[in-house]
């Protein structure tokens, strides 16, 4: 049975999220997944596992940084709109 999402609430802070940058990071991750599968098929499972663990941590850090940047840009925009 298919689950349907009726609505998704996105915080206003993420309005300024760099979506092309996020997509680029996932493209890099996808290439690393392919490299890991090649390593594993060649019999080097430990190297494939190490590549995946490293890349997953790196992906999480980079996406988290992009979210932080979006929140900072949003706060700066709000600060600029607020009269002193």
Secondary structure in CASP SS format (residue, H / E / C, confidence):
PFRMAT SS
TARGET T0000
AUTHOR 0000-0000-0000
METHOD secondary structure of the structure
MODEL  1
X C 1.00
X C 1.00
X C 1.00
X C 1.00
X C 1.00
X C 1.00
X C 1.00
X C 1.00
X C 1.00
X C 1.00
X C 1.00
X H 1.00
X H 1.00
X H 1.00
X H 1.00
X H 1.00
X C 1.00
X C 1.00
X H 1.00
X H 1.00
X H 1.00
X H 1.00
X H 1.00
X H 1.00
X H 1.00
X H 1.00
X H 1.00
X H 1.00
X H 1.00
X H 1.00
X H 1.00
X H 1.00
X H 1.00
X H 1.00
X H 1.00
X H 1.00
X H 1.00
X H 1.00
X H 1.00
X H 1.00
X H 1.00
X C 1.00
X C 1.00
X C 1.00
X H 1.00
X H 1.00
X H 1.00
X H 1.00
X H 1.00
X H 1.00
X H 1.00
X H 1.00
X H 1.00
X H 1.00
X H 1.00
X H 1.00
X H 1.00
X H 1.00
X H 1.00
X H 1.00
X H 1.00
X H 1.00
X H 1.00
X H 1.00
X H 1.00
X H 1.00
X H 1.00
X H 1.00
X H 1.00
X H 1.00
X H 1.00
X H 1.00
X H 1.00
X H 1.00
X H 1.00
X H 1.00
X H 1.00
X H 1.00
X H 1.00
X H 1.00
X H 1.00
X C 1.00
X C 1.00
X C 1.00
END
